[in-house]
Amino acid sequence: MAKSGKMTIFTLSMMTVAAVVSLRGLPLMAKEGLSMIFYILFAAVMFLIPASLVAAELGGAFGEKGGGVYTWIKEAFGSRWGFTAIWLQWIQNVVWYPTVLAFAASALAYLFMDPNLADSGPYTGTVILVCYWAATFLTLAGSDVASKVTKYGVILGTLLPGVVVIVLGLLWAIQGNPIHFLEPSAAVVAAEQLAGQAPHARLFPHLTGLGSVAFLAGIVLLFAGVEVHAVHANEMENPGKEFPASMFLAAAIILCLFLAGSMAVAAVIPAKDISLTAGLMQAFKQLLNTFGLGFLTPVMGLLAAFGAIGGVMSWVGGPSRGLLHTANQGEIPPFMAKVNKNGVQVNILLIQAIIVSALAALYFIMDNVSVAFFMLSAMTITLYLVVYILMYAAAIRLRITHPELPRAYKVPGGFAGMCGVAGTGLVGVLFALVVGFFPPTNLPVGNPALYVGLVCAGMVVFVGLPILINALKKPEWKQEID
């Protein structure tokens, strides 16, 4: 914070970086080889920057009301869609927990000196269940353990391993070792040989159908979350200039971290061999062994797992508080608004723990851990992208219906500027949403119909539930909660 008590550009940039960057996404990007550069730039230009600027305007306009996306979208389209948005923001986090804990399980496999465990569905599912229920009970107890784990998890479990893999990857390249992402992937070789072309690594993806760019949806998800801190726009000295500056600085840092980290993984491990859950640890093992530091592999596994678990601990009680906020509006049944003696939303936490347990069952029934991981990621992004569609639409509508609304920061260019920025975001979001339903061609998904059916069913159920709850809403809900 600045001496005047106002938030600085650097502070808000770092908050945004902390909310977005996660090491679990490096293998997903690395698996695309040289094309990862295209995917990351697409996600930044078509998603990260528009989402940041639009959320800045909405956050500054409604900062005093609180409620985040619930308030923004409610003001534009009414309580039904406002509730749907905050519900989806909550439920996508619930679907996200198994994916990040699967990453933690793979890292722990290297701590236990048995990397093969990372490919075991029952082992991964068991770790997810144990870690998540432990985090839930700690949160219910009102313990401050979560805040401590989160604080040190970011430093020791995200920043430190991230810097180490980037530095070692750079040394790997300097010493003249093979750079695997400069080699064409097996899918590209097959496609180009069939077309009578010489195989080569491609900066732009080789398009043979939407399945060939299915990873784009998962990569866009890695950039999600920037709207969380947009409410701080009106805490800056000059929001009109400083907020976009902080967002562009954050975007540059996020780009550099994701690019450098994923390139380090892709340089060391051939794309076809990268595990979506254990890819980071595969790279650590290869790099540390190369430089005679193999004894540090279990340590890096522990740190990476600690960072992932710390991230979960920080989010278990967070998004559910946003859902609890709607209780004051009578949007949810009274039993979901129940809090315990510590003021913790007990029933919401137990409901989300049961959902996480059901999703973790995928790891027990699916043969390929990477497929289960990506399927849950695809389900998460389809839910979260609906929130962004509503957010962009709300920003445009509010410019029409409430032009007089005081805005600490305004997207430049008047109404046309807002349509251009929000329109760009909508195009990126809609494209990512569509490809999210297609099975990726570079993963052995087994039965494509089952894959598509599960992702579609997840979207129908989780989007339909808040609409159903709103339709059944009764006036006495608010009275009972009051």
LUMMIGU-593374 format. One record per residue (C-alpha): residue in one letter; z, y, x. Coordinates in steps of 0.02 Angstrom, whole numbers, padded with zeros to 5 digits, always signed. Layout:
N
AZYX/...
***
This chain:
482
M+00000+00000+00000/A-00031+00179+00055/K+00110+00303+00086/S+00076+00382-00084/G+00113+00216-00168/K-00071+00192-00209/M-00159+00029-00167/T-00275+00039-00018/I-00450-00030-00001/F-00394-00158+00129/T-00245-00219+00026/L-00349-00252-00129/S-00485-00333-00024/M-00359-00454+00051/M-00287-00495-00120/T-00463-00536-00182/V-00501-00643-00029/A-00338-00740-00052/A-00382-00772-00235/V-00557-00836-00197/V-00562-00925-00028/S-00517-01109-00021/L-00558-01237+00114/R-00592-01372-00015/G-00762-01292-00049/L-00828-01306+00129/P-00891-01487+00112/L-00979-01446-00052/M-01078-01307+00031/A-01103-01403+00194/K-01183-01549+00101/E-01332-01436+00062/G-01374-01419+00247/L-01469-01262+00296/S-01498-01224+00110/M-01312-01182+00097/I-01357-01006+00157/F-01467-00982+00003/Y-01333-01049-00113/I-01196-00939-00041/L-01304-00782-00047/F-01358-00823-00226/A-01176-00843-00280/A-01128-00678-00196/V-01272-00571-00263/M-01289-00648-00437/F-01106-00683-00469/L-00973-00616-00350/I-01029-00433-00344/P-01073-00411-00530/A-00911-00497-00584/S-00809-00386-00468/L-00886-00222-00529/V-00882-00265-00715/A-00703-00329-00704/A-00656-00168-00612/E-00712-00061-00758/L-00626-00170-00888/G-00468-00187-00783/G-00454+00000-00758/A-00484+00036-00943/F-00353-00085-01008/G-00233-00098-00861/E-00085-00031-00962/K-00109-00155-01104/G-00103-00310-00995/G-00172-00477-01054/G-00324-00478-00939/V-00481-00556-01014/Y-00389-00584-01179/T-00370-00396-01205/W-00543-00351-01139/I-00638-00472-01250/K-00524-00447-01401/E-00562-00260-01398/A-00748-00298-01399/F-00765-00451-01512/G-00598-00478-01599/S-00449-00593-01575/R-00546-00756-01600/W-00654-00731-01445/G-00514-00648-01347/F-00407-00802-01376/T-00553-00916-01334/A-00575-00826-01168/I-00393-00835-01113/W-00386-01017-01172/L-00538-01062-01067/Q-00468-00968-00916/W-00312-01075-00935/I-00395-01242-00971/Q-00522-01227-00830/N-00375-01212-00712/V-00303-01371-00787/V-00468-01462-00754/W-00470-01385-00579/Y-00302-01458-00525/P-00366-01637-00500/T-00508-01575-00388/V-00397-01476-00270/L-00268-01615-00265/A-00408-01740-00226/F-00444-01632-00074/A-00258-01640-00030/A-00260-01830-00048/S-00407-01846+00072/A-00318-01736+00199/L-00160-01840+00185/A-00263-01996+00219/Y-00293-01928+00394/L-00108-01892+00412/F-00075-02076+00371/M-00206-02122+00504/D-00311-02214+00376/P-00467-02109+00334/N-00533-02250+00223/L-00400-02203+00096/A-00499-02044+00061/D-00633-02152-00021/S-00507-02246-00128/G-00502-02192-00310/P-00332-02271-00350/Y-00253-02189-00197/T-00328-02019-00242/G-00276-02034-00424/T-00099-02082-00375/V-00079-01933-00258/I-00143-01816-00395/L-00016-01883-00520/V+00133-01878-00401/C+00097-01705-00333/Y+00057-01625-00500/W+00207-01692-00594/A+00320-01642-00449/A+00248-01465-00454/T+00274-01460-00643/F+00457-01510-00635/L+00491-01384-00496/T+00411-01248-00602/L+00512-01299-00755/A+00671-01287-00653/G+00631-01106-00615/S+00640-01148-00432/D+00583-01024-00299/V+00510-01170-00201/A+00338-01132-00273/S+00335-00956-00202/K+00388-01017-00030/V+00262-01159-00026/T+00125-01038-00080/K+00170-00906+00049/Y+00166-01025+00196/G+00027-01131+00121/V-00098-00987+00129/I-00056-00947+00310/L-00033-01123+00381/G-00140-01223+00261/T-00291-01111+00234/L-00309-00974+00364/L-00254-01076+00517/P-00362-01232+00484/G-00507-01118+00433/V-00502-01022+00597/V-00482-01183+00697/V-00634-01271+00620/I-00742-01114+00643/V-00692-01092+00827/L-00715-01277+00866/G-00882-01278+00775/L-00939-01131+00881/L-00886-01220+01041/W-00979-01376+00980/A-01139-01276+00966/I-01115-01183+01132/Q-01097-01349+01225/G-01267-01404+01163/N-01211-01538+01039/P-01331-01581+00897/I-01330-01459+00750/H-01353-01574+00602/F-01391-01441+00472/L-01550-01399+00569/E-01612-01575+00529/P-01693-01611+00358/S-01589-01711+00235/A-01644-01883+00178/A-01693-01813+00007/V-01801-01678+00086/V-01883-01804+00205/A-01929-01920+00060/A-01995-01778-00049/E-02099-01697+00087/Q-02170-01861+00150/L-02223-01899-00028/A-02309-01729-00035/G-02393-01760+00134/Q-02292-01623+00221/A-02199-01626+00386/P-02011-01642+00351/H-01905-01494+00407/A-01739-01413+00366/R-01760-01291+00222/L-01674-01124+00195/F-01734-01127+00014/P-01692-01288-00082/H-01831-01414-00109/L-01850-01406-00298/T-01894-01571-00381/G-01797-01533-00541/L-01635-01449-00593/G-01537-01595-00522/S-01590-01541-00348/V-01493-01377-00368/A-01346-01449-00467/F-01226-01406-00326/L-01259-01222-00365/A-01138-01232-00511/G-00998-01297-00401/I-01033-01167-00267/V-01028-01026-00396/L-00857-01090-00448/L-00795-01062-00270/F-00827-00875-00293/A-00737-00865-00461/G-00572-00775-00487/V-00614-00598-00431/E-00573-00531-00604/V-00390-00576-00581/H-00354-00423-00474/A-00470-00301-00564/V-00319-00237-00661/H-00265-00148-00501/A-00415-00030-00504/N-00313+00111-00581/E-00181+00094-00443/M-00300+00164-00312/E-00311+00346-00257/N-00496+00362-00301/P-00549+00208-00403/G-00727+00269-00425/K-00760+00255-00238/E-00621+00146-00169/F-00632-00002-00289/P-00816-00044-00260/A-00783-00019-00073/S-00641-00146-00080/M-00750-00268-00176/F-00894-00255-00053/L-00773-00277+00093/A-00696-00430+00008/A-00870-00499-00028/A-00919-00479+00156/I-00761-00568+00215/I-00781-00708+00088/L-00963-00730+00139/C-00919-00739+00323/L-00778-00863+00297/F-00878-00977+00183/L-01036-00969+00289/A-00950-00996+00456/G-00835-01132+00391/S-00969-01230+00298/M-01090-01214+00444/A-00958-01286+00560/V-00938-01438+00446/A-01127-01456+00422/A-01159-01442+00609/V-01045-01586+00652/I-01073-01709+00508/P-01246-01758+00440/A-01266-01701+00259/K-01284-01879+00192/D-01117-01929+00269/I-01014-01780+00208/S-00881-01826+00081/L-00849-01690-00049/T-00661-01722-00036/A-00639-01775+00146/G-00783-01678+00228/L-00667-01551+00310/M-00561-01687+00388/Q-00717-01782+00443/A-00768-01626+00540/F-00593-01601+00612/K-00587-01781+00672/Q-00758-01768+00756/L-00723-01598+00836/L-00546-01637+00896/N-00601-01804+00970/T-00745-01718+01059/F-00629-01595+01143/G-00494-01723+01185/L-00377-01661+01050/G-00386-01811+00933/F-00196-01819+00923/L-00202-01658+00819/T-00305-01736+00679/P-00151-01794+00578/V-00075-01620+00602/M-00231-01535+00531/G-00228-01660+00388/L-00049-01612+00349/L-00088-01425+00357/A-00243-01439+00247/A-00147-01542+00118/F-00003-01418+00125/G-00122-01275+00090/A-00201-01364-00058/I-00033-01413-00134/G+00029-01235-00106/G-00120-01171-00204/V-00078-01285-00349/M+00105-01234-00344/S+00054-01052-00358/W-00058-01083-00510/V+00043-01210-00611/G+00148-01077-00694/G+00025-00931-00679/P-00124-00951-00798/S-00010-01031-00928/R+00086-00866-00935/G-00076-00784-00989/L-00089-00909-01132/L+00092-00876-01176/H+00048-00691-01190/T-00056-00732-01343/A+00102-00798-01426/N+00155-00619-01459/Q-00006-00600-01559/G+00026-00760-01658/E-00129-00843-01585/I-00048-01010-01542/P+00069-01125-01639/P+00253-01083-01613/F+00291-01248-01527/M+00172-01199-01384/A+00268-01036-01361/K+00433-01123-01327/V+00520-01074-01165/N+00669-01158-01083/K+00831-01077-01022/N+00740-01019-00865/G+00609-00927-00968/V+00474-01052-00919/Q+00340-01101-01047/V+00398-01282-01058/N+00280-01355-01189/I+00123-01275-01118/L+00166-01345-00945/L+00196-01519-01015/I+00032-01513-01114/Q-00067-01464-00960/A+00019-01600-00857/I-00034-01730-00985/I-00215-01666-00979/V-00213-01672-00788/S-00150-01851-00796/A-00292-01900-00913/L-00421-01819-00799/A-00345-01903-00646/A-00386-02069-00730/L-00569-02037-00683/Y-00523-02080-00505/F-00459-02250-00560/I-00616-02295-00659/M-00756-02220-00553/D-00820-02308-00397/N-00866-02151-00299/V-00729-02022-00265/S-00857-01885-00227/V-00942-01912-00395/A-00776-01899-00488/F-00734-01743-00388/F-00901-01660-00428/M-00897-01711-00611/L-00729-01624-00633/S-00795-01474-00536/A-00947-01466-00652/M-00833-01476-00805/T-00725-01336-00733/I-00870-01219-00699/T-00950-01242-00871/L-00786-01187-00950/Y-00756-01041-00832/L-00935-00978-00847/V-00913-00957-01035/V-00771-00836-00995/Y-00888-00736-00883/I-01024-00733-01017/L-00897-00659-01139/M-00836-00536-01007/Y-01010-00469-00967/A-01053-00456-01152/A-00888-00367-01188/A-00921-00238-01051/I-01092-00195-01125/R-01027-00189-01303/L-00879-00077-01258/R-00997+00049-01179/I-01079+00061-01352/T-00927+00051-01466/H-00799+00143-01357/P-00894+00264-01245/E-00745+00383-01249/L-00625+00253-01175/P-00545+00320-01014/R-00604+00211-00870/A-00522+00226-00698/Y-00683+00154-00626/K-00855+00151-00708/V-01004+00047-00656/P-01125+00182-00596/G-01289+00225-00682/G-01224+00251-00859/F-01266+00125-00995/A-01423+00069-00903/G-01321+00037-00746/M-01197-00070-00842/C-01340-00167-00923/G-01417-00194-00751/V-01257-00254-00667/A-01191-00357-00813/G-01368-00420-00848/T-01385-00482-00669/G-01219-00571-00686/L-01271-00648-00852/V-01433-00717-00777/G-01337-00795-00631/V-01203-00866-00745/L-01324-00938-00873/F-01430-01021-00737/A-01275-01097-00655/L-01214-01154-00826/V-01377-01245-00863/V-01389-01333-00694/G-01205-01382-00709/F-01255-01511-00840/F-01381-01598-00726/P-01324-01741-00612/P-01349-01693-00428/T-01489-01789-00344/N-01392-01802-00180/L-01246-01898-00256/P-01247-02079-00319/V-01193-02036-00496/G-01231-02211-00562/N-01265-02187-00747/P-01337-02010-00769/A-01314-02020-00958/L-01128-02054-00938/Y-01112-01908-00816/V-01200-01785-00933/G-01104-01854-01082/L-00935-01828-01001/V-00975-01650-00944/C-01044-01606-01117/A-00896-01687-01204/G-00776-01588-01095/M-00861-01424-01141/V-00871-01464-01327/V-00688-01517-01338/F-00613-01379-01231/V-00719-01239-01307/G-00697-01307-01482/L-00508-01319-01475/P-00469-01131-01466/I-00595-01096-01605/L-00511-01231-01711/I-00337-01165-01672/N-00393-00989-01719/A-00468-01052-01883/L-00302-01138-01926/K-00198-00987-01873/K-00064-00939-01998/P+00024-00770-02018/E+00194-00854-02006/W+00157-00909-01826/K+00185-00731-01767/Q+00337-00711-01877/E+00416-00871-01811/I+00386-00820-01629/D+00453-00644-01662/
***
